[in-house]
Amino acid sequence: MVDKSWGTGPTPLRVPSNDSPERREAERGEARGARAATRADAMAERQEARQARREADLVAREAERTQRREQEQQLAAGDPHAAAARRHRSSGRRDVVREQRDTSGYTTVVDADRIRALAKRGASVSGLAGVFGISEEEVAAALAQAE
């Protein structure tokens, strides 16, 4: 026998029973089943609570996104430059609204080689005349020079 001072701990008390070993085994099996059912119920409750929290968080995040979009639209309506400065962009300048350049004062260099190269790519005579700001006869003459 082992002395209790060796640290083996208290021995569990066995309740004496006149039941048969099969009956005691059946009772232990029922107790195991009850504990497993309790654990399964607790797990199901935790999962349902977690799912409910996730759905509530999803609704809250969507409400925040909607509110943020509305604020950005109000800001853009008031001051487009400030809205552009705050807009999230992947690259490029962040402080200036892109404006259409006034190209009315620009002149296009009329180059016969360029006209011929564009014509080879399929540009029409009238299209080339419109782009270069010259008459169709001048474009035809530039194309005829190459031949």
C-alpha positions in Angstrom: 0.0 0.0 0.0 1.0 3.6 -0.7 1.3 6.0 2.2 -1.1 9.0 1.6 1.8 11.4 2.5 3.4 10.6 -0.9 1.0 13.0 -2.6 -1.2 10.6 -4.4 -4.2 12.7 -3.4 -7.5 11.7 -2.0 -9.1 8.6 -3.4 -12.6 9.0 -4.8 -15.3 7.7 -2.5 -17.2 4.9 -4.1 -20.8 4.8 -3.1 -21.6 1.2 -2.3 -24.4 -0.1 -4.4 -26.1 -3.4 -4.7 -26.7 -2.8 -8.4 -25.2 -5.1 -10.9 -22.1 -4.0 -12.8 -24.2 -3.8 -16.0 -26.6 -1.5 -14.3 -23.8 0.7 -12.9 -22.2 0.8 -16.4 -25.6 1.9 -17.9 -25.9 4.7 -15.3 -22.4 5.9 -16.1 -23.3 5.8 -19.8 -26.5 7.8 -19.2 -24.5 10.4 -17.1 -21.9 10.7 -20.0 -24.7 11.2 -22.5 -26.3 13.9 -20.3 -23.0 15.7 -20.0 -22.4 15.5 -23.7 -25.9 16.9 -24.4 -25.2 19.7 -22.0 -21.9 20.5 -23.7 -23.6 20.4 -27.1 -26.4 22.7 -26.0 -23.8 25.2 -24.6 -21.8 25.1 -27.8 -24.9 25.7 -29.9 -25.9 28.7 -27.7 -22.4 30.1 -28.1 -22.5 29.7 -31.9 -25.9 31.3 -32.1 -24.7 34.2 -30.0 -21.6 34.6 -32.1 -23.6 34.6 -35.3 -25.9 37.2 -33.9 -22.9 39.4 -32.9 -21.5 39.0 -36.4 -24.7 40.0 -38.0 -25.1 43.0 -35.7 -21.5 44.1 -36.5 -22.2 43.7 -40.2 -25.3 45.9 -40.0 -23.3 48.5 -38.0 -20.5 48.6 -40.5 -22.9 49.0 -43.4 -24.6 51.9 -41.6 -21.2 53.5 -41.0 -20.3 53.1 -44.7 -23.6 54.7 -45.7 -23.2 57.6 -43.3 -19.6 58.1 -44.6 -20.8 58.1 -48.2 -23.5 60.7 -47.4 -21.0 62.9 -45.7 -18.6 62.7 -48.6 -21.4 63.6 -51.0 -22.4 66.6 -48.9 -18.7 67.7 -48.8 -18.4 67.2 -52.6 -21.5 69.3 -53.2 -20.1 72.2 -51.0 -16.5 72.2 -52.1 -15.3 69.8 -54.8 -11.6 70.6 -54.2 -11.8 69.6 -50.5 -13.7 66.5 -51.4 -11.1 65.5 -53.9 -8.3 66.1 -51.4 -10.0 63.7 -49.0 -11.0 61.1 -51.5 -9.2 57.8 -51.3 -7.1 57.2 -54.4 -4.6 54.5 -55.1 -2.1 56.8 -56.8 -1.7 60.2 -58.3 -2.1 63.7 -56.8 -4.5 63.9 -53.9 -4.9 67.6 -53.5 -6.2 68.8 -56.9 -9.4 68.1 -58.7 -8.6 67.1 -62.3 -9.8 69.8 -64.6 -10.3 69.7 -68.3 -7.4 71.5 -70.0 -8.3 74.3 -72.5 -6.5 73.0 -75.6 -8.1 75.5 -77.9 -4.9 77.5 -78.2 -2.7 74.4 -79.0 -1.5 73.9 -82.5 -1.0 70.5 -84.1 2.2 70.0 -86.0 1.2 68.9 -89.5 3.7 66.3 -90.6 3.3 64.4 -93.8 5.0 61.3 -92.4 2.6 61.3 -89.5 -0.4 61.7 -91.8 0.8 58.7 -93.8 1.4 56.6 -90.7 -2.0 57.3 -89.4 -3.6 56.5 -92.8 -1.8 53.1 -92.8 -3.4 52.4 -89.5 -6.8 52.9 -91.0 -7.6 56.6 -90.4 -9.9 58.2 -93.0 -9.0 61.2 -95.0 -11.8 63.2 -93.5 -10.8 62.2 -90.0 -7.2 63.2 -90.6 -8.3 66.5 -92.1 -10.4 67.2 -89.0 -7.6 66.2 -86.5 -4.9 68.2 -88.2 -7.2 71.1 -89.1 -6.4 71.1 -92.8 -8.5 70.4 -95.9 -9.1 67.0 -97.3 -7.2 68.0 -100.4 -4.1 68.7 -98.4 -4.3 65.3 -96.7 -4.8 63.7 -100.1 -1.7 65.5 -101.4 0.4 64.4 -98.4 -0.7 60.8 -99.0 0.1 61.1 -102.7 3.6 62.3 -102.0 4.6 58.9 -100.6 3.6 57.1 -103.8 
